[in-house]
Amino acid sequence: MNKHPLRQQIEEIIKLTDNEFDFVLQHFRKKSFKKHQIILHEGDYAQFDFFVVKGLMRVTKLDFDGKEHILQFGMENWWITDAEAFHNKTKSTLIVDCLENTETLSLSLESKEKLSRELPKMQTFFLKKTTNGYIALQKRILCFLSSNANDRYHNLLTLYPGLIQRVPKAMIASYLGVTRETLSRLSKIKA
């Protein structure tokens, strides 16, 4: 029998009994979104952290010139939100939208805090996931500062296997901070 994807992810860090997982799942709400649907606009409050069950999402920031910068992709078994706005209960400076029809489990901050209080080992899970996310972000920043486009491209292939087949090349180029022409050249070198 296949384990629920959320349980499978949680149990990479902590173990849960069936009753504990049922209790955890009660704190989440299923939400489905359509392709191209914006689920968090800049200026909105980030009410949920989303665990992606199926589909693909992204987090973007528009600069003053209207140019879109992709900060993160979120595919199956990834978490996605504007973390600052979610945890600080402030207005979002980012946009979260769906690149495919997407099914999620959403978790409010209040539910997350309640779950952490009532089942303390979930606090360990959330802390470990947050720490891992921070480490991944730090690595991405260091990669941008010290790596060439080829290295960033190979890091993307490692971090997001299969992503290149799921999104337009312009989005991949935006995420990598390169032009589409450079991405095309990198793709040919890989092939």
N, C-alpha and C positions, 0 to 999 in steps of 0.2 A: 504494500500500500504506500502511495506517495505521501510524503509529509507535506503539510501546508507550507507554502514558500516562506511565510513569516516565521513559522516555528523553526523551519530549517535554518534560517538566518540567525535567529535568537540562539539556537542550540549550537551554533559554531562558537559561542562565547559562554553561555550558561545552559544548564539542563533544566527542563521543565517537566512536571508531571502533566498528564492529560488535563486534570482539573485546573492546574495553574495556567496552562495554555488557553483553556476555555475562558478563564478569568481575564487573561491578557487580551484576548480577542474581543471581549465585551467592551473594551475601551476604544476600539477602532470602529470606524464607519466606512462601509464600502462606498466608493464614489467612482463613477464612470464619466469619462470626458471624450469628446469628439476630436478628431484630427483638426488642428489649427485653433482649438479653443484655448483662450487665455484663461488660466485659473487664478492668476495673481497679477494684477495690474500695478504698475508703479503708483505709489500713493495710497494703495489699499493696505489694510491691516492683514498680516499673514496669520490667518486663524488656524492653519493646519501644517503639519509636517506630513508628507506623503510618502508611503512605501509603495513603490511601483510593482504591481503584481504582473501586469501585462501591458506592453506598449512602450512608448518613448516620449520623454519630456525634455525640456531644456530650460536653463536659467540664462537670461540675457540682461544686458544693460545698454541703454541707448546713451551715447555721448552727446555733447552739446551740438554737434553737427548732424545728429540723427543717425550716426553710424552705429550699427548693432555689434556688440561684443558678446560672444558666448562664453559664459563662465563655467557652465557645467551641463553635461547631459545626464539624464537619469533614465536608465532602462531597467529591465526586470531585476528585482531584488536590490535596487538602489533606493536611497532616501533623497527627497528633493523638496526644497523650500527656500525662502529667503531667511536664513538662519538668524541673522541679526534682528529682523523685524519680528520673527516668530518668538524668539526668546525674550526680547526686550519689550514686546507689545507696542512696537512703533510702526509707523507707516513704511511700507516697502520702498526700497530704491531700485528694486529689480523687477523683472517680468518673468513669470513662469508660464510656459505654454506647452501644448501637446503637439508633437510631430507625427503622432499616429493616434488612432483610437486607443485610449488608455484606461486601464482599470487599476484603481489604487485602494489602499487602506489608509484612511486619514486619521490623524491623531492630533487632538487639540492639546495645547500646553497644559490646560487644567487636567485633562485626562492623563497626560504623561506624568505630571507631578503626583496625581492621586495614585496612579499605578506604581510609581516609584516608592511612595510611602507605604502602600498596602502590600506590596510584594518587593521587598528591598533588593532582591537579586536582579530585578529589572533595572534598578538604578545602576547596578554594575554594568548591565548590558548597554544602557544608554551612554554611560560614561565612556565605555570602550569604543562604541561606534563614533561618538563625538571626537574622541582622541584620534581614532583612525582617520576620520575625515579631516581633522586639523593637519595631521601628518601628510595626507595626500595633497592637501592644498599647499603646504609648505614645499613639498617636492615639486609641485607644478610651478610655483613661483621660482624656485631655484632653477628648474629646467628652462624657464623663459629667460632667466638672467644669464645662465651660463652655457646653454646648449644652442646648437645651430638648428635650422629648420628640419634637417634630416633626423636628428635625435628626437626632436619634439614629435615628429611624425611617427617614429618607431615607438615612442612612449604611448602615443594615442592608440596604436594598434594593440599594444599590450594591455592598456587600461580598459579599452572598449572594443574587445574583439567582435567583429561583425558590424560595427557601427558604420563603417564606410559604405556598406551595401544598403544601409537604411536611411541615410540622409544625403541631401544634395552636397556636392563638392564645395559650394560656396560656404556652407555652414562649417564644414571641416576646416576650410581655410581660415574662417573667422576664429574658430576655436584655437587654431595653431598660431594665429597672428601672422599669416602669410597671404600672398596673393593666390588667386586660383591658378595662375600660370606656374608658380612655384610648386603648388600642390600637385599639379599635373606632372611636373618634372619628377617630383618625389615618388609619385605613384608608378611611374615608368621605371625608376631605379629599383623599386621593390619587386616589380614583376619579373 
